[in-house]
Amino acid sequence: MLRLGFVLAALALMGACSSPQALPAGKLDGSSRLKAEETVASPGRLKPQSEGTPLPPRNPHVADHWPSEFRLMIDNLLALYPRDGKPPSVKEVEKKMGITLTERPLQDLETGLYKRYTVGGTRYVDTKLEKFGGMGQYYAISKARPPGGMLQSLRLVVSPAQSGFCLDPYELAVYTGSKFLNGDTSQRARPRIWPAAYVWGMFEWSENGRYIGENFDIVLGQERDVVMQKVVGASCVVSIGVLGRYAGE
């Protein structure tokens, strides 16, 4: 719960793609075809750059190749808690996200929570991840400052096994235009904190694949060196969570 509390608190504080070109007519040998494919990008697709290179500006077209159902789910999730207006009720969350929420008893270590719910009725669920605190799907209401304040948070699993699609974290960054902080609160986190970043390579900086964006956070799969176990690449987004602050009940 300490890790969940850190993520919730950090979230509360966070408040150039090429056009397609026709390939040359006629047959291409292997090297020429590879070169052509490297220089011709699909609409909105990203071409990786060296670490530290700024990402392209926010561009919704980067998601044009996402499955329509998946993109709608992401859009609804990111719009669940508007900056202005009253956050949705439990029933409204269920209706908007197409899920079912079932309240369950709080456990001893969940002292910072007010209510917690299990998520069902959707394929964006992985029961195996529930035991890994903050990684699997959940809906929760927790106490927040100032006194009487509350936080609502919803997390859904979007890994390929559930969604049927690999969500590239860099595409999500460009889709939202969001910068990211390190969400790793473990003792081995090095560095523990870095300035909010929006660059290539940033999704290899967290030891446990947790990153905090602007009003949402993500958990990533990771590629590691077999010998040294150093993070050498970011894989698909495993889960994504959103947060809303509101006055207590």
C-alpha positions in Angstrom: 0.0 0.0 0.0 3.0 2.4 0.5 3.8 1.9 -3.2 0.2 2.6 -4.2 0.1 5.6 -1.9 3.2 7.1 -3.6 1.8 6.6 -7.0 -1.5 8.2 -6.1 0.2 11.2 -4.5 2.6 11.6 -7.5 -0.3 11.4 -9.9 -2.2 14.0 -8.0 0.7 16.4 -8.3 1.2 15.8 -12.0 -1.6 17.4 -13.1 6.6 14.5 -36.1 5.4 11.8 -37.9 6.1 11.2 -41.6 3.4 10.9 -44.3 3.4 7.8 -46.4 5.3 7.9 -49.7 5.0 5.5 -52.6 7.8 3.0 -52.9 9.8 2.9 -56.2 8.2 0.8 -58.8 9.7 -2.5 -59.8 11.5 -5.1 -57.8 13.9 -4.2 -55.0 16.8 -6.4 -53.8 17.0 -7.1 -50.0 19.2 -4.2 -49.0 17.2 -1.7 -51.1 13.9 -2.9 -49.8 15.1 -2.6 -46.2 16.4 0.9 -46.8 13.1 1.9 -48.4 11.1 0.5 -45.4 13.3 2.4 -43.0 12.7 5.7 -44.7 9.0 5.4 -45.4 6.8 5.6 -42.4 3.1 4.6 -42.1 0.7 7.4 -41.1 1.4 8.4 -37.5 3.9 5.6 -36.8 7.1 6.5 -34.9 10.6 5.9 -36.0 12.9 5.3 -32.9 15.7 7.8 -32.3 18.7 7.8 -30.1 18.3 8.2 -26.3 17.5 11.7 -25.2 16.1 12.8 -28.5 12.8 14.7 -27.9 9.6 12.8 -28.9 7.4 14.3 -31.6 4.7 16.7 -30.4 1.3 15.3 -29.3 -0.3 13.6 -32.3 -3.6 11.6 -32.1 -2.8 10.1 -35.5 -0.1 7.9 -33.9 -3.1 5.7 -32.7 -4.7 5.3 -36.2 -3.5 1.7 -36.4 -4.8 0.8 -32.9 -7.8 -1.5 -32.8 -10.9 0.7 -32.6 -12.3 -1.0 -29.4 -8.9 -0.7 -27.7 -8.6 3.0 -28.6 -12.1 3.7 -27.3 -11.2 2.0 -24.1 -8.0 4.1 -23.7 -9.9 7.3 -24.6 -12.7 6.6 -22.0 -10.1 5.7 -19.4 -8.1 8.9 -19.8 -11.3 11.0 -19.9 -12.8 9.3 -16.8 -11.7 12.1 -14.3 -12.0 15.5 -15.9 -10.1 18.4 -14.3 -13.4 20.3 -13.9 -16.6 18.8 -12.7 -17.7 16.0 -10.4 -16.0 12.6 -10.7 -18.2 9.7 -11.8 -20.0 7.5 -9.3 -19.3 3.8 -9.2 -22.3 3.1 -11.4 -21.1 5.7 -13.9 -17.6 4.2 -14.0 -19.2 0.8 -14.7 -21.3 2.2 -17.6 -18.6 4.3 -19.2 -15.9 1.6 -19.0 -18.2 -1.4 -19.7 -17.0 -3.1 -16.5 -18.5 -4.4 -13.3 -17.2 -3.3 -9.9 -17.7 -5.4 -6.8 -16.8 -4.0 -3.4 -14.7 -6.3 -1.3 -13.5 -6.2 2.3 -10.3 -4.3 3.0 -7.2 -6.2 4.1 -5.1 -5.2 7.1 -2.4 -3.6 4.9 -4.9 -1.4 3.1 -5.3 1.1 5.9 -5.0 4.1 3.5 -8.1 2.9 1.5 -11.7 3.8 2.1 -13.2 1.3 -0.4 -11.8 -1.2 -2.8 -13.5 -3.1 -5.7 -12.6 -6.0 -7.9 -13.0 -5.4 -11.7 -14.9 -7.8 -13.9 -17.1 -8.0 -17.0 -14.3 -7.1 -19.4 -11.4 -8.8 -21.1 -9.0 -6.2 -19.7 -8.5 -8.3 -16.5 -5.7 -10.6 -15.5 -6.4 -12.4 -12.2 -2.7 -13.5 -12.0 -1.6 -9.9 -11.5 -3.9 -9.2 -8.6 -1.3 -10.4 -6.1 1.3 -8.0 -7.5 0.2 -4.8 -5.6 -0.8 -2.0 -7.9 0.0 -3.9 -11.1 -3.3 -5.7 -11.8 -6.7 -4.2 -12.3 -8.6 -2.6 -9.4 -10.9 0.3 -8.5 -10.3 2.1 -5.2 -11.3 5.1 -3.2 -8.7 6.4 -0.7 -8.4 9.2 1.7 -6.4 12.3 0.7 -5.4 15.7 1.8 -6.8 18.2 2.7 -8.8 16.5 5.5 -12.0 15.1 4.0 -10.5 14.7 0.5 -10.8 11.5 -1.5 -9.1 9.9 -4.4 -10.7 7.6 -7.0 -8.4 5.4 -9.0 -9.0 2.8 -11.7 -6.5 0.4 -13.2 -7.0 -1.9 -16.2 -4.7 -4.5 -17.7 -3.9 -3.9 -21.4 -1.2 -6.4 -22.0 -1.4 -8.3 -25.3 -2.8 -11.4 -23.6 -5.8 -9.4 -22.6 -6.2 -6.8 -25.2 -4.8 -8.7 -28.2 -2.6 -5.7 -29.0 0.8 -4.4 -27.9 0.5 -0.8 -26.8 3.9 0.9 -27.4 4.6 3.2 -24.5 6.2 5.8 -26.8 3.0 5.8 -29.0 1.0 6.3 -25.8 3.3 9.2 -24.8 2.9 10.9 -28.2 -0.9 10.2 -28.2 -1.3 12.0 -24.9 1.6 14.5 -25.1 2.4 13.5 -21.5 5.7 13.7 -19.8 6.7 10.9 -17.4 8.4 10.5 -14.0 9.9 7.4 -12.4 7.3 5.4 -10.5 9.8 3.0 -9.0 9.7 3.3 -5.2 11.9 0.3 -4.5 15.2 0.6 -2.6 17.1 -0.2 -5.7 15.6 2.6 -7.7 18.6 4.5 -9.3 18.0 7.4 -9.8 14.9 7.5 -7.6 13.7 10.8 -9.1 14.3 12.5 -12.4 12.8 15.6 -14.0 9.6 14.9 -16.0 10.8 13.6 -19.4 9.4 13.4 -22.9 12.3 11.8 -24.8 13.3 8.6 -26.5 14.9 6.1 -24.1 13.0 7.2 -21.0 11.0 4.0 -20.8 14.3 2.1 -20.0 15.1 4.2 -16.9 12.8 2.6 -14.3 14.1 -0.7 -12.7 10.5 -2.0 -12.3 8.8 -0.6 -15.3 6.5 1.9 -13.5 6.1 5.4 -14.8 3.9 8.3 -13.8 2.4 10.5 -16.5 0.1 13.5 -16.3 -3.0 12.2 -14.5 -2.3 8.6 -15.3 0.4 6.0 -14.8 1.6 2.9 -16.6 3.4 -0.4 -15.9 5.6 -1.8 -18.7 7.0 -5.2 -19.6 10.8 -5.1 -19.8 13.6 -6.6 -21.8 16.7 -7.3 -19.7 20.2 -8.4 -20.4 20.4 -12.1 -19.7 23.7 -11.8 -17.7 23.5 -8.5 -15.9 19.7 -8.2 -15.8 20.0 -4.6 -16.8 16.9 -3.1 -18.5 17.8 -2.8 -22.2 14.4 -2.1 -23.7 10.8 -1.3 -23.0 8.1 -3.8 -24.0 4.3 -3.4 -24.2 2.2 -1.5 -21.6 1.0 -4.1 -19.1 -1.5 -1.9 -17.3 -2.7 1.7 -17.1 -4.3 3.6 -14.2 -6.1 6.9 -13.8 -6.8 9.1 -10.8 -9.4 11.7 -9.8 -9.4 13.9 -6.7 -12.7 15.0 -5.1 -14.4 16.1 -1.9 -15.2 13.3 0.6 -18.6 11.6 0.8 
